[in-house]
């Protein structure tokens, strides 16, 4: 397993754990932008609790899911 982990890091340029976090947050931001509730997004992205998801989201994005939603709603063009 370590060989695979090292090869992944070498080929992708980041650890598998970091890559997986980024993939999960990419899915999360898509679901949040669609107006899905934070607790549903947390569950769909594989987190057992909303607080665990929120902590991971903040680590990756630098903001909370709620603040992210607020920011996105102010950036959306009128009528969307």
C-alpha positions as CSV (number, residue, x, y, z in Angstrom):
1,X,0.0,0.0,0.0
2,X,2.8,2.4,0.7
3,X,4.1,2.0,-2.8
4,X,0.8,3.0,-4.2
5,X,0.6,5.9,-1.9
6,X,4.0,7.1,-2.8
7,X,3.3,6.6,-6.5
8,X,0.0,8.6,-6.2
9,X,1.8,11.5,-4.5
10,X,4.6,11.5,-7.1
11,X,2.2,11.3,-10.1
12,X,-0.5,13.7,-8.8
13,X,1.7,16.1,-6.8
14,X,-0.2,15.8,-3.6
15,X,-1.1,13.1,-1.0
16,X,-4.1,10.9,-1.6
17,X,-5.7,12.3,1.6
18,X,-5.3,15.9,0.3
19,X,-6.6,14.9,-3.1
20,X,-9.6,13.1,-1.6
21,X,-10.4,16.2,0.5
22,X,-10.4,18.4,-2.5
23,X,-12.6,16.0,-4.5
24,X,-15.1,15.9,-1.6
25,X,-15.1,19.7,-1.3
26,X,-15.6,20.1,-5.0
27,X,-18.7,17.9,-4.8
28,X,-19.8,19.8,-1.7
29,X,-19.5,23.3,-3.3
30,X,-21.6,22.0,-6.3
31,X,-24.3,20.7,-4.0
32,X,-24.3,23.8,-1.8
33,X,-24.5,26.0,-5.0
34,X,-27.6,24.0,-5.9
35,X,-29.2,25.0,-2.7
36,X,-28.9,21.7,-0.9
37,X,-28.9,21.9,3.0
38,X,-25.5,21.7,4.7
39,X,-26.5,18.6,6.6
40,X,-27.5,16.8,3.4
41,X,-24.3,17.9,1.7
42,X,-22.3,16.6,4.7
43,X,-23.9,13.2,4.4
44,X,-23.6,12.9,0.7
45,X,-19.9,13.8,0.8
46,X,-19.2,11.1,3.3
47,X,-19.1,12.9,6.6
48,X,-20.9,11.3,9.6
49,X,-21.7,14.7,11.2
50,X,-22.4,18.2,10.0
51,X,-19.8,19.5,12.4
52,X,-17.1,17.2,10.9
53,X,-18.0,18.4,7.4
54,X,-18.0,22.0,8.5
55,X,-14.5,21.7,10.0
56,X,-13.2,19.9,6.9
57,X,-14.8,22.5,4.6
58,X,-13.2,25.3,6.6
59,X,-9.8,23.6,6.5
60,X,-10.0,23.3,2.7
61,X,-11.8,26.5,1.7
62,X,-10.9,28.9,4.6
63,X,-14.6,29.6,5.3
64,X,-17.6,27.8,6.7
65,X,-20.3,26.3,4.5
66,X,-22.8,28.9,5.6
67,X,-20.4,31.8,4.9
68,X,-19.6,30.2,1.5
69,X,-23.3,30.1,0.7
70,X,-23.7,33.8,1.7
71,X,-20.8,34.8,-0.5
72,X,-22.1,32.8,-3.5
73,X,-25.5,34.4,-3.2
74,X,-24.0,37.9,-3.3
75,X,-21.9,36.9,-6.4
76,X,-24.8,35.4,-8.3
77,X,-26.2,37.5,-11.2
78,X,-29.7,39.0,-10.6
79,X,-32.5,36.5,-11.5
80,X,-30.5,33.4,-10.5
